Amino acid sequence: MSEVAPSRSAILELRDERLSMVEGRGFLDEKCLAIAAEIVKRLGRYREVQAGLAAATREAAEALQGAIARHGLAELGRVPAPASPPSALATSASRVMGVALLEASLAAPPDLPGPPPWGSP
């Protein structure tokens, strides 16, 4: 306990201090909920991107298996990889509770080359 003389003004000051502490705690609880909501939103976005990456990886593995089955590994090793255009990143900034958050994405999906003229998958 504090070492304040029990006077009416001291009691009023302590009540005001307690009220400020209760209001501050409520304010911090609101901030925690807002931050938690943003974390959940970004986690959902991360899971979507991760699922897309897994699907693209499976598709690429299947295409590679088909090409190896059709042409053989030695033949594919002789074909140079096509040059891909450079990808540009687009960034956007947002603020959550005064904290700047950056999000990066591809500005435009690169034009992927089609299959080679000799018909590999």
N, C-alpha and C positions, 0 to 999 in steps of 0.2 A: 504494500500500500504506500501511498505517497505521504510525505510528512507535511501536510498542509493543516493549518489550524481549521477546525470545524466551524467555519463561519458561513453565512448565507451566500456571500459572493464566491467563496471557494466551492461550495456545492453547485452553484450555477455554472461556474467554469468547468467543473468536472462533468456536469451533464452535457454541456456544449461539446466538450472534448469527446465524450462517449458518442454523442450524436454524429459528430464528424467521422469518428472511426467506423460507425455502422454504415454511414453513407459511402465512405471510401471503400469499405468491403463490398458493398453492393456494386459500386462502379467497377471494381476489379473483377468481380464475378461476371459482369456483362462483357468486359474485355476478354476474359478467358473463354466465354462462350463464342464470341465473335472469332477469335483466333482458332478455336477448335473447329468451327464451321468451315473456315478457310482451309484448314489442314485436311478435313474430310473431302472437301471439293477438289483440292489438288491431288489427293491420294486417288480419287476416282479417275482423274485425268491421267495420272501416272499408270494406273492399271489398264486403261484403254490403250495407251501408247505401247505398253508392254505386251498386251495381247496382239496388237497389230504387228509388232516386231516378231513375235513368235510365229504368227501366221505367215509373214513374209519369209522368215527363215525356213519354215517347212516347205513353202512353195519353191524357194531357191534350191533346197536340198533335193526335192523331187525332180526339178528340172535338170540338176546336175546328174542325178542317177539315170535319168532317161538319156541324157547325152552320152554318158559313159557306156550305157548299155548299147546304144546305137553305133557309136563311133570308136569306142575304146579309149582308155586313158592316154595312151601314147599319142593317138591322133589329136585329141583335144589339147595336149600339151604343146603341139606345134602351132595352134591357132592363137594369135595374139589377142589379148583382151581389148575390147573396144574402148576408145577414150571416152570417158564420161565428162559432160560439161561440169564446171565447178558449180557447187550449190551455194546459194547465198542465204545467210540466216537473217530472219526478221525478228527483232526483239520488241516486246511491248512491256511497259512498266505499269504497275498498279500499286496502290498503297493499302495496307491493312494495319490499322492502329498506328499510323505514322511510320511504318516500316515499308520501305520500297522493295517490291518484289519484281523480279524480271522473269519474263517467260520468252523462250526462244523457240522458233519454228522455222521450217524451210520456207523461204519467200515464195518459191514456186517449185513444184516437183520437177526434178530433172527429166528431160526427155530421154528415156531409156532406149537404147538401140534395139531394133527388132532382131529376130533370129537371123543367123548368117544365111547367105544366099544358097548354101548347100543343104538347107533344111534341117538343121539340128534343133531339137526341142529347146 
